[in-house]
């Protein structure tokens, strides 16, 4: 029987069941250098290692996990770090494992600070490092953790820093492209065009698009690149229109258009669809996780479009619990901190020599987190189970659920998905 993750968010007590002073006292016993936070007490049935040999299981009295964050960095970075810290502490409290201690260290938002923070955390006995946030800080801290043989679960989205004991839990560009293309082909779409930003992100998207198309036998009619300014978007959109006309005349019409853009560029690009008479009733618009923002349906051409993203229900539930505890809305990436700490807790009952091994961190069954199913891969990247959503006039709705289990393949390719 396949092992299933234990990161289910099932509340067994309500927030009203606790006096805030008692909650703060309880949490302060589990967080070192991170303060105390009252919150709802929840638990999960930890079956992750129910089938492990008894010799590998124990009730450790002190499992130390480092939490490296740019807490004193200026501006939004410091605010984001505070949100990550609070989300991690919320996970620690909700899963009610007092044997796990979070050693929170301030990286100050610099590589030098990250290296010093990692050294200090390891000196205090950290067995796993969560964070840092930025790629340069990850590289600096990893020089310390790799030498000590301590794994790191970081929040950077730069694939270049992954591997050799560093795992990225962030939302990595490209996987959502594979997912939406696979869904579109299953829905009968065959001939694709893409309008991508002329950036490093756009290059990753294009590479993912072409690889996915090759894997599943889809045809790419054209990929047009646009610059950041609105005027520069006109000519690439016009070329898309011309390709659509030519393909229709040839008897193989373009029937889907991928636009991997977010709320900064997508509204402008959407207005170009009717301007160039690109018929979105004939050409299905496709998007990535960047489409997952409030108010996307205000742009009429986008209504009916499909995009791949985490199932929003998990995020909404997490946001509500976070807001009840801290009185504010968490930064979007706070779910990563919650999931990283939850993962650390779920593996904490193993003996130290087996607790955070590569085999346990990269188990094929993965873990279930706030944003759905995920697993860490041996190359240091991560794979996520994504849902398919359709843009509505008011919000978006799930039209295909995220997979509840991963396929046997751990390659991260389209063929690795199973859904039930």
Secondary structure, DSSP 8 states (H G I E B T S, - for coil): ---------EESS-GGGS-HHHHHHHHHTTEESS-------EE----TTTTS-GGGB---S-EEEEEEE-TT-STHHHHHHHHHHHHHHHHHHHTT-TTEEEEEEE-TTSHHHHHHHHHHHHHTT-SEEE--SSHHHHHHHHHHHHHHT-EEEE----GGG-BTTEEE-S--TTHHHHHHHHHHHHTT--EEEEEEESSHHHHHHHHHHHHHHHHHT-EEEEEEEE-SSTTTHHHHHHHHHHHHHHHHHTT----EEE----TTTHHHHHHHHHHTT--TTTSEEEE-GGG-STTGGGSGGGTT-EEEE--HHHHHHHHHHHHHHHSS---TTHHHHHHHHHHHHHTTTB-HHHHT-HHHHT-TT-EEETTEEEEE-TTS-EEE--EEEEE-SSSEEEEE---SEE-S--S-SGGGEE--
